[in-house]
Amino acid sequence: MVLTMVYSVINYHSISQLTYIIAFIPLIINLVTVYKNKEPKLLDSELKKVALSTFLFALLFGFFH
């Protein structure tokens, strides 16, 4: 996350380049959920969320850069 922000700051041309930040929201929520989790079986449902969030991030970052 940090390195993509650094890349965007270095190669900044317009505000539309920052739309990928929207994909950080579910990723951060997932990080909090995983951190608070005490039972490994409950993490199975989180995998799909992470995969979709990562896919959204890749699409937004690739399309607007």
PDB file with SEQRES, HELIX, SHEET and CRYST1 records, atoms N, CA, C and O in Angstrom:
SEQRES   1 A   65  MET VAL LEU THR MET VAL TYR SER VAL ILE ASN TYR HIS          
SEQRES   2 A   65  SER ILE SER GLN LEU THR TYR ILE ILE ALA PHE ILE PRO          
SEQRES   3 A   65  LEU ILE ILE ASN LEU VAL THR VAL TYR LYS ASN LYS GLU          
SEQRES   4 A   65  PRO LYS LEU LEU ASP SER GLU LEU LYS LYS VAL ALA LEU          
SEQRES   5 A   65  SER THR PHE LEU PHE ALA LEU LEU PHE GLY PHE PHE HIS          
HELIX    1 AA1 VAL A    2  ILE A   10  1                                   9    
HELIX    2 AA2 ILE A   15  ALA A   23  5                                   9    
HELIX    3 AA3 PHE A   24  LYS A   36  1                                  13    
HELIX    4 AA4 PRO A   40  LEU A   43  5                                   4    
HELIX    5 AA5 ASP A   44  PHE A   64  1                                  21    
CRYST1    1.000    1.000    1.000  90.00  90.00  90.00 P 1           1          
ATOM      1  N   MET A   1       0.819  -1.183   0.000  1.00  0.00           N  
ATOM      2  CA  MET A   1       0.000   0.000   0.000  1.00  0.00           C  
ATOM      3  C   MET A   1       0.870   1.257   0.000  1.00  0.00           C  
ATOM      4  O   MET A   1       0.631   2.206  -0.747  1.00  0.00           O  
ATOM      5  N   VAL A   2       1.864   1.231   0.845  1.00  0.00           N  
ATOM      6  CA  VAL A   2       2.721   2.407   0.969  1.00  0.00           C  
ATOM      7  C   VAL A   2       3.501   2.648  -0.327  1.00  0.00           C  
ATOM      8  O   VAL A   2       3.631   3.787  -0.777  1.00  0.00           O  
ATOM      9  N   LEU A   3       4.008   1.587  -0.911  1.00  0.00           N  
ATOM     10  CA  LEU A   3       4.803   1.756  -2.132  1.00  0.00           C  
ATOM     11  C   LEU A   3       3.964   2.243  -3.306  1.00  0.00           C  
ATOM     12  O   LEU A   3       4.467   2.979  -4.154  1.00  0.00           O  
ATOM     13  N   THR A   4       2.696   1.849  -3.372  1.00  0.00           N  
ATOM     14  CA  THR A   4       1.844   2.361  -4.449  1.00  0.00           C  
ATOM     15  C   THR A   4       1.555   3.840  -4.249  1.00  0.00           C  
ATOM     16  O   THR A   4       1.445   4.592  -5.217  1.00  0.00           O  
ATOM     17  N   MET A   5       1.432   4.255  -3.009  1.00  0.00           N  
ATOM     18  CA  MET A   5       1.230   5.679  -2.737  1.00  0.00           C  
ATOM     19  C   MET A   5       2.480   6.476  -3.123  1.00  0.00           C  
ATOM     20  O   MET A   5       2.375   7.553  -3.710  1.00  0.00           O  
ATOM     21  N   VAL A   6       3.648   5.951  -2.796  1.00  0.00           N  
ATOM     22  CA  VAL A   6       4.899   6.616  -3.163  1.00  0.00           C  
ATOM     23  C   VAL A   6       5.013   6.711  -4.680  1.00  0.00           C  
ATOM     24  O   VAL A   6       5.380   7.756  -5.218  1.00  0.00           O  
ATOM     25  N   TYR A   7       4.697   5.623  -5.362  1.00  0.00           N  
ATOM     26  CA  TYR A   7       4.732   5.618  -6.828  1.00  0.00           C  
ATOM     27  C   TYR A   7       3.793   6.679  -7.397  1.00  0.00           C  
ATOM     28  O   TYR A   7       4.143   7.379  -8.347  1.00  0.00           O  
ATOM     29  N   SER A   8       2.600   6.796  -6.815  1.00  0.00           N  
ATOM     30  CA  SER A   8       1.633   7.776  -7.309  1.00  0.00           C  
ATOM     31  C   SER A   8       2.093   9.205  -7.063  1.00  0.00           C  
ATOM     32  O   SER A   8       1.850  10.089  -7.884  1.00  0.00           O  
ATOM     33  N   VAL A   9       2.749   9.430  -5.947  1.00  0.00           N  
ATOM     34  CA  VAL A   9       3.254  10.771  -5.656  1.00  0.00           C  
ATOM     35  C   VAL A   9       4.368  11.135  -6.635  1.00  0.00           C  
ATOM     36  O   VAL A   9       4.426  12.265  -7.121  1.00  0.00           O  
ATOM     37  N   ILE A  10       5.236  10.193  -6.920  1.00  0.00           N  
ATOM     38  CA  ILE A  10       6.345  10.456  -7.840  1.00  0.00           C  
ATOM     39  C   ILE A  10       5.841  10.686  -9.261  1.00  0.00           C  
ATOM     40  O   ILE A  10       6.353  11.558  -9.962  1.00  0.00           O  
ATOM     41  N   ASN A  11       4.846   9.918  -9.694  1.00  0.00           N  
ATOM     42  CA  ASN A  11       4.340   9.989 -11.069  1.00  0.00           C  
ATOM     43  C   ASN A  11       2.968  10.652 -11.153  1.00  0.00           C  
ATOM     44  O   ASN A  11       2.144  10.269 -11.984  1.00  0.00           O  
ATOM     45  N   TYR A  12       2.721  11.630 -10.310  1.00  0.00           N  
ATOM     46  CA  TYR A  12       1.400  12.264 -10.249  1.00  0.00           C  
ATOM     47  C   TYR A  12       1.146  13.135 -11.482  1.00  0.00           C  
ATOM     48  O   TYR A  12       1.979  13.958 -11.861  1.00  0.00           O  
ATOM     49  N   HIS A  13      -0.040  12.933 -12.108  1.00  0.00           N  
ATOM     50  CA  HIS A  13      -0.459  13.763 -13.236  1.00  0.00           C  
ATOM     51  C   HIS A  13      -1.861  14.325 -13.035  1.00  0.00           C  
ATOM     52  O   HIS A  13      -2.141  15.457 -13.428  1.00  0.00           O  
ATOM     53  N   SER A  14      -2.744  13.531 -12.421  1.00  0.00           N  
ATOM     54  CA  SER A  14      -4.110  14.005 -12.184  1.00  0.00           C  
ATOM     55  C   SER A  14      -4.715  13.260 -10.998  1.00  0.00           C  
ATOM     56  O   SER A  14      -4.220  12.215 -10.578  1.00  0.00           O  
ATOM     57  N   ILE A  15      -5.787  13.821 -10.476  1.00  0.00           N  
ATOM     58  CA  ILE A  15      -6.447  13.250  -9.302  1.00  0.00           C  
ATOM     59  C   ILE A  15      -7.057  11.881  -9.594  1.00  0.00           C  
ATOM     60  O   ILE A  15      -7.238  11.082  -8.676  1.00  0.00           O  
ATOM     61  N   SER A  16      -7.372  11.602 -10.843  1.00  0.00           N  
ATOM     62  CA  SER A  16      -7.977  10.308 -11.181  1.00  0.00           C  
ATOM     63  C   SER A  16      -7.018   9.145 -10.930  1.00  0.00           C  
ATOM     64  O   SER A  16      -7.454   8.001 -10.798  1.00  0.00           O  
ATOM     65  N   GLN A  17      -5.737   9.423 -10.863  1.00  0.00           N  
ATOM     66  CA  GLN A  17      -4.764   8.372 -10.576  1.00  0.00           C  
ATOM     67  C   GLN A  17      -4.928   7.812  -9.166  1.00  0.00           C  
ATOM     68  O   GLN A  17      -4.449   6.715  -8.875  1.00  0.00           O  
ATOM     69  N   LEU A  18      -5.584   8.538  -8.311  1.00  0.00           N  
ATOM     70  CA  LEU A  18      -5.714   8.117  -6.918  1.00  0.00           C  
ATOM     71  C   LEU A  18      -6.988   7.331  -6.636  1.00  0.00           C  
ATOM     72  O   LEU A  18      -7.297   7.063  -5.475  1.00  0.00           O  
ATOM     73  N   THR A  19      -7.726   6.961  -7.662  1.00  0.00           N  
ATOM     74  CA  THR A  19      -8.973   6.218  -7.441  1.00  0.00           C  
ATOM     75  C   THR A  19      -8.732   4.827  -6.867  1.00  0.00           C  
ATOM     76  O   THR A  19      -9.641   4.247  -6.273  1.00  0.00           O  
ATOM     77  N   TYR A  20      -7.556   4.290  -7.026  1.00  0.00           N  
ATOM     78  CA  TYR A  20      -7.274   2.966  -6.476  1.00  0.00           C  
ATOM     79  C   TYR A  20      -7.302   2.949  -4.952  1.00  0.00           C  
ATOM     80  O   TYR A  20      -7.379   1.879  -4.347  1.00  0.00           O  
ATOM     81  N   ILE A  21      -7.240   4.112  -4.331  1.00  0.00           N  
ATOM     82  CA  ILE A  21      -7.284   4.191  -2.871  1.00  0.00           C  
ATOM     83  C   ILE A  21      -8.608   3.639  -2.337  1.00  0.00           C  
ATOM     84  O   ILE A  21      -8.681   3.194  -1.192  1.00  0.00           O  
ATOM     85  N   ILE A  22      -9.647   3.669  -3.165  1.00  0.00           N  
ATOM     86  CA  ILE A  22     -10.934   3.097  -2.778  1.00  0.00           C  
ATOM     87  C   ILE A  22     -10.769   1.622  -2.410  1.00  0.00           C  
ATOM     88  O   ILE A  22     -11.437   1.132  -1.499  1.00  0.00           O  
ATOM     89  N   ALA A  23      -9.900   0.929  -3.100  1.00  0.00           N  
ATOM     90  CA  ALA A  23      -9.686  -0.502  -2.836  1.00  0.00           C  
ATOM     91  C   ALA A  23      -8.958  -0.746  -1.518  1.00  0.00           C  
ATOM     92  O   ALA A  23      -8.947  -1.876  -1.031  1.00  0.00           O  
ATOM     93  N   PHE A  24      -8.356   0.272  -0.932  1.00  0.00           N  
ATOM     94  CA  PHE A  24      -7.685   0.107   0.356  1.00  0.00           C  
ATOM     95  C   PHE A  24      -8.680  -0.099   1.490  1.00  0.00           C  
ATOM     96  O   PHE A  24      -8.352  -0.738   2.490  1.00  0.00           O  
ATOM     97  N   ILE A  25      -9.885   0.430   1.349  1.00  0.00           N  
ATOM     98  CA  ILE A  25     -10.873   0.353   2.428  1.00  0.00           C  
ATOM     99  C   ILE A  25     -11.168  -1.093   2.820  1.00  0.00           C  
ATOM    100  O   ILE A  25     -11.014  -1.440   3.991  1.00  0.00           O  
ATOM    101  N   PRO A  26     -11.591  -1.958   1.876  1.00  0.00           N  
ATOM    102  CA  PRO A  26     -11.846  -3.340   2.296  1.00  0.00           C  
ATOM    103  C   PRO A  26     -10.581  -4.077   2.743  1.00  0.00           C  
ATOM    104  O   PRO A  26     -10.657  -4.976   3.581  1.00  0.00           O  
ATOM    105  N   LEU A  27      -9.434  -3.712   2.199  1.00  0.00           N  
ATOM    106  CA  LEU A  27      -8.198  -4.366   2.625  1.00  0.00           C  
ATOM    107  C   LEU A  27      -7.849  -4.009   4.069  1.00  0.00           C  
ATOM    108  O   LEU A  27      -7.405  -4.867   4.831  1.00  0.00           O  
ATOM    109  N   ILE A  28      -8.045  -2.767   4.437  1.00  0.00           N  
ATOM    110  CA  ILE A  28      -7.771  -2.342   5.811  1.00  0.00           C  
ATOM    111  C   ILE A  28      -8.765  -2.977   6.774  1.00  0.00           C  
ATOM    112  O   ILE A  28      -8.390  -3.408   7.864  1.00  0.00           O  
ATOM    113  N   ILE A  29     -10.035  -3.035   6.371  1.00  0.00           N  
ATOM    114  CA  ILE A  29     -11.043  -3.696   7.202  1.00  0.00           C  
ATOM    115  C   ILE A  29     -10.670  -5.162   7.399  1.00  0.00           C  
ATOM    116  O   ILE A  29     -10.824  -5.706   8.493  1.00  0.00           O  
ATOM    117  N   ASN A  30     -10.182  -5.796   6.341  1.00  0.00           N  
ATOM    118  CA  ASN A  30      -9.776  -7.198   6.450  1.00  0.00           C  
ATOM    119  C   ASN A  30      -8.579  -7.364   7.374  1.00  0.00           C  
ATOM    120  O   ASN A  30      -8.524  -8.320   8.147  1.00  0.00           O  
ATOM    121  N   LEU A  31      -7.630  -6.459   7.306  1.00  0.00           N  
ATOM    122  CA  LEU A  31      -6.480  -6.527   8.210  1.00  0.00           C  
ATOM    123  C   LEU A  31      -6.913  -6.471   9.669  1.00  0.00           C  
ATOM    124  O   LEU A  31      -6.394  -7.211  10.505  1.00  0.00           O  
ATOM    125  N   VAL A  32      -7.855  -5.602   9.971  1.00  0.00           N  
ATOM    126  CA  VAL A  32      -8.362  -5.486  11.337  1.00  0.00           C  
ATOM    127  C   VAL A  32      -9.075  -6.772  11.751  1.00  0.00           C  
ATOM    128  O   VAL A  32      -8.890  -7.257  12.867  1.00  0.00           O  
ATOM    129  N   THR A  33      -9.890  -7.321  10.850  1.00  0.00           N  
ATOM    130  CA  THR A  33     -10.617  -8.558  11.144  1.00  0.00           C  
ATOM    131  C   THR A  33      -9.657  -9.709  11.410  1.00  0.00           C  
ATOM    132  O   THR A  33      -9.852 -10.470  12.358  1.00  0.00           O  
ATOM    133  N   VAL A  34      -8.644  -9.843  10.600  1.00  0.00           N  
ATOM    134  CA  VAL A  34      -7.671 -10.927  10.776  1.00  0.00           C  
ATOM    135  C   VAL A  34      -6.879 -10.733  12.067  1.00  0.00           C  
ATOM    136  O   VAL A  34      -6.598 -11.699  12.776  1.00  0.00           O  
ATOM    137  N   TYR A  35      -6.525  -9.508  12.367  1.00  0.00           N  
ATOM    138  CA  TYR A  35      -5.772  -9.233  13.589  1.00  0.00           C  
ATOM    139  C   TYR A  35      -6.577  -9.593  14.833  1.00  0.00           C  
ATOM    140  O   TYR A  35      -6.027 -10.129  15.795  1.00  0.00           O  
ATOM    141  N   LYS A  36      -7.871  -9.301  14.819  1.00  0.00           N  
ATOM    142  CA  LYS A  36      -8.734  -9.573  15.972  1.00  0.00           C  
ATOM    143  C   LYS A  36      -9.150 -11.037  16.071  1.00  0.00           C  
ATOM    144  O   LYS A  36      -9.621 -11.474  17.121  1.00  0.00           O  
ATOM    145  N   ASN A  37      -8.986 -11.787  15.010  1.00  0.00           N  
ATOM    146  CA  ASN A  37      -9.458 -13.170  14.974  1.00  0.00           C  
ATOM    147  C   ASN A  37      -8.613 -14.067  15.873  1.00  0.00           C  
ATOM    148  O   ASN A  37      -7.386 -13.968  15.899  1.00  0.00           O  
ATOM    149  N   LYS A  38      -9.296 -14.945  16.612  1.00  0.00           N  
ATOM    150  CA  LYS A  38      -8.610 -15.891  17.489  1.00  0.00           C  
ATOM    151  C   LYS A  38      -8.769 -17.332  17.014  1.00  0.00           C  
ATOM    152  O   LYS A  38      -8.069 -18.223  17.495  1.00  0.00           O  
ATOM    153  N   GLU A  39      -9.677 -17.568  16.080  1.00  0.00           N  
ATOM    154  CA  GLU A  39      -9.969 -18.917  15.612  1.00  0.00           C  
ATOM    155  C   GLU A  39      -9.629 -19.039  14.125  1.00  0.00           C  
ATOM    156  O   GLU A  39     -10.261 -18.377  13.301  1.00  0.00           O  
ATOM    157  N   PRO A  40      -8.659 -19.859  13.766  1.00  0.00           N  
ATOM    158  CA  PRO A  40      -8.225 -19.965  12.367  1.00  0.00           C  
ATOM    159  C   PRO A  40      -9.322 -20.377  11.386  1.00  0.00           C  
ATOM    160  O   PRO A  40      -9.265 -19.987  10.220  1.00  0.00           O  
ATOM    161  N   LYS A  41     -10.298 -21.136  11.810  1.00  0.00           N  
ATOM    162  CA  LYS A  41     -11.364 -21.566  10.897  1.00  0.00           C  
ATOM    163  C   LYS A  41     -12.179 -20.383  10.378  1.00  0.00           C  
ATOM    164  O   LYS A  41     -12.725 -20.442   9.277  1.00  0.00           O  
ATOM    165  N   LEU A  42     -12.262 -19.332  11.150  1.00  0.00           N  
ATOM    166  CA  LEU A  42     -13.038 -18.162  10.741  1.00  0.00           C  
ATOM    167  C   LEU A  42     -12.341 -17.361   9.641  1.00  0.00           C  
ATOM    168  O   LEU A  42     -12.953 -16.485   9.030  1.00  0.00           O  
ATOM    169  N   LEU A  43     -11.086 -17.651   9.391  1.00  0.00           N  
ATOM    170  CA  LEU A  43     -10.350 -16.926   8.355  1.00  0.00           C  
ATOM    171  C   LEU A  43     -10.694 -17.399   6.950  1.00  0.00           C  
ATOM    172  O   LEU A  43     -10.390 -16.702   5.982  1.00  0.00           O  
ATOM    173  N   ASP A  44     -11.314 -18.550   6.812  1.00  0.00           N  
ATOM    174  CA  ASP A  44     -11.659 -19.074   5.488  1.00  0.00           C  
ATOM    175  C   ASP A  44     -12.570 -18.122   4.720  1.00  0.00           C  
ATOM    176  O   ASP A  44     -12.411 -17.949   3.512  1.00  0.00           O  
ATOM    177  N   SER A  45     -13.512 -17.511   5.406  1.00  0.00           N  
ATOM    178  CA  SER A  45     -14.433 -16.593   4.731  1.00  0.00           C  
ATOM    179  C   SER A  45     -13.744 -15.290   4.323  1.00  0.00           C  
ATOM    180  O   SER A  45     -14.216 -14.589   3.428  1.00  0.00           O  
ATOM    181  N   GLU A  46     -12.652 -14.975   4.968  1.00  0.00           N  
ATOM    182  CA  GLU A  46     -11.938 -13.735   4.663  1.00  0.00           C  
ATOM    183  C   GLU A  46     -11.112 -13.845   3.382  1.00  0.00           C  
ATOM    184  O   GLU A  46     -10.797 -12.829   2.761  1.00  0.00           O  
ATOM    185  N   LEU A  47     -10.767 -15.046   2.989  1.00  0.00           N  
ATOM    186  CA  LEU A  47      -9.925 -15.231   1.810  1.00  0.00           C  
ATOM    187  C   LEU A  47     -10.594 -14.707   0.541  1.00  0.00           C  
ATOM    188  O   LEU A  47      -9.942 -14.074  -0.290  1.00  0.00           O  
ATOM    189  N   LYS A  48     -11.875 -14.966   0.391  1.00  0.00           N  
ATOM    190  CA  LYS A  48     -12.602 -14.482  -0.787  1.00  0.00           C  
ATOM    191  C   LYS A  48     -12.627 -12.954  -0.809  1.00  0.00           C  
ATOM    192  O   LYS A  48     -12.479 -12.341  -1.866  1.00  0.00           O  
ATOM    193  N   LYS A  49     -12.813 -12.352   0.345  1.00  0.00           N  
ATOM    194  CA  LYS A  49     -12.843 -10.887   0.432  1.00  0.00           C  
ATOM    195  C   LYS A  49     -11.492 -10.288   0.038  1.00  0.00           C  
ATOM    196  O   LYS A  49     -11.430  -9.283  -0.671  1.00  0.00           O  
ATOM    197  N   VAL A  50     -10.427 -10.910   0.500  1.00  0.00           N  
ATOM    198  CA  VAL A  50      -9.088 -10.415   0.170  1.00  0.00           C  
ATOM    199  C   VAL A  50      -8.819 -10.562  -1.323  1.00  0.00           C  
ATOM    200  O   VAL A  50      -8.256  -9.664  -1.950  1.00  0.00           O  
ATOM    201  N   ALA A  51      -9.221 -11.691  -1.887  1.00  0.00           N  
ATOM    202  CA  ALA A  51      -8.998 -11.920  -3.318  1.00  0.00           C  
ATOM    203  C   ALA A  51      -9.752 -10.897  -4.161  1.00  0.00           C  
ATOM    204  O   ALA A  51      -9.195 -10.354  -5.115  1.00  0.00           O  
ATOM    205  N   LEU A  52     -11.000 -10.631  -3.822  1.00  0.00           N  
ATOM    206  CA  LEU A  52     -11.784  -9.651  -4.579  1.00  0.00           C  
ATOM    207  C   LEU A  52     -11.246  -8.235  -4.395  1.00  0.00           C  
ATOM    208  O   LEU A  52     -11.212  -7.455  -5.347  1.00  0.00           O  
ATOM    209  N   SER A  53     -10.833  -7.906  -3.194  1.00  0.00           N  
ATOM    210  CA  SER A  53     -10.267  -6.579  -2.942  1.00  0.00           C  
ATOM    211  C   SER A  53      -8.959  -6.383  -3.697  1.00  0.00           C  
ATOM    212  O   SER A  53      -8.708  -5.308  -4.242  1.00  0.00           O  
ATOM    213  N   THR A  54      -8.137  -7.406  -3.727  1.00  0.00           N  
ATOM    214  CA  THR A  54      -6.877  -7.333  -4.456  1.00  0.00           C  
ATOM    215  C   THR A  54      -7.119  -7.208  -5.952  1.00  0.00           C  
ATOM    216  O   THR A  54      -6.420  -6.463  -6.639  1.00  0.00           O  
ATOM    217  N   PHE A  55      -8.102  -7.929  -6.453  1.00  0.00           N  
ATOM    218  CA  PHE A  55      -8.456  -7.834  -7.867  1.00  0.00           C  
ATOM    219  C   PHE A  55      -8.951  -6.426  -8.201  1.00  0.00           C  
ATOM    220  O   PHE A  55      -8.564  -5.858  -9.222  1.00  0.00           O  
ATOM    221  N   LEU A  56      -9.803  -5.864  -7.343  1.00  0.00           N  
ATOM    222  CA  LEU A  56     -10.288  -4.498  -7.540  1.00  0.00           C  
ATOM    223  C   LEU A  56      -9.124  -3.512  -7.530  1.00  0.00           C  
ATOM    224  O   LEU A  56      -9.062  -2.611  -8.367  1.00  0.00           O  
ATOM    225  N   PHE A  57      -8.213  -3.682  -6.591  1.00  0.00           N  
ATOM    226  CA  PHE A  57      -7.039  -2.813  -6.521  1.00  0.00           C  
ATOM    227  C   PHE A  57      -6.218  -2.893  -7.805  1.00  0.00           C  
ATOM    228  O   PHE A  57      -5.815  -1.868  -8.354  1.00  0.00           O  
ATOM    229  N   ALA A  58      -5.973  -4.109  -8.281  1.00  0.00           N  
ATOM    230  CA  ALA A  58      -5.175  -4.288  -9.501  1.00  0.00           C  
ATOM    231  C   ALA A  58      -5.856  -3.655 -10.709  1.00  0.00           C  
ATOM    232  O   ALA A  58      -5.193  -3.035 -11.541  1.00  0.00           O  
ATOM    233  N   LEU A  59      -7.166  -3.807 -10.809  1.00  0.00           N  
ATOM    234  CA  LEU A  59      -7.895  -3.197 -11.926  1.00  0.00           C  
ATOM    235  C   LEU A  59      -7.837  -1.676 -11.871  1.00  0.00           C  
ATOM    236  O   LEU A  59      -7.533  -1.026 -12.871  1.00  0.00           O  
ATOM    237  N   LEU A  60      -8.126  -1.112 -10.709  1.00  0.00           N  
ATOM    238  CA  LEU A  60      -8.131   0.347 -10.578  1.00  0.00           C  
ATOM    239  C   LEU A  60      -6.734   0.930 -10.786  1.00  0.00           C  
ATOM    240  O   LEU A  60      -6.572   1.934 -11.480  1.00  0.00           O  
ATOM    241  N   PHE A  61      -5.749   0.311 -10.193  1.00  0.00           N  
ATOM    242  CA  PHE A  61      -4.384   0.820 -10.332  1.00  0.00           C  
ATOM    243  C   PHE A  61      -3.911   0.705 -11.778  1.00  0.00           C  
ATOM    244  O   PHE A  61      -3.300   1.633 -12.308  1.00  0.00           O  
ATOM    245  N   GLY A  62      -4.185  -0.405 -12.402  1.00  0.00           N  
ATOM    246  CA  GLY A  62      -3.766  -0.605 -13.790  1.00  0.00           C  
ATOM    247  C   GLY A  62      -4.500   0.281 -14.773  1.00  0.00           C  
ATOM    248  O   GLY A  62      -3.906   0.765 -15.736  1.00  0.00           O  
ATOM    249  N   PHE A  63      -5.777   0.499 -14.544  1.00  0.00           N  
ATOM    250  CA  PHE A  63      -6.577   1.286 -15.477  1.00  0.00           C  
ATOM    251  C   PHE A  63      -6.252   2.776 -15.401  1.00  0.00           C  
ATOM    252  O   PHE A  63      -6.199   3.446 -16.432  1.00  0.00           O  
ATOM    253  N   PHE A  64      -6.036   3.293 -14.215  1.00  0.00           N  
ATOM    254  CA  PHE A  64      -5.833   4.731 -14.059  1.00  0.00           C  
ATOM    255  C   PHE A  64      -4.369   5.149 -14.065  1.00  0.00           C  
ATOM    256  O   PHE A  64      -4.078   6.339 -13.944  1.00  0.00           O  
ATOM    257  N   HIS A  65      -3.451   4.219 -14.202  1.00  0.00           N  
ATOM    258  CA  HIS A  65      -2.034   4.601 -14.300  1.00  0.00           C  
ATOM    259  C   HIS A  65      -1.595   4.318 -15.656  1.00  0.00           C  
ATOM    260  O   HIS A  65      -0.434   4.554 -15.990  1.00  0.00           O  
TER     261      HIS A  65                                                      
END                                                                             
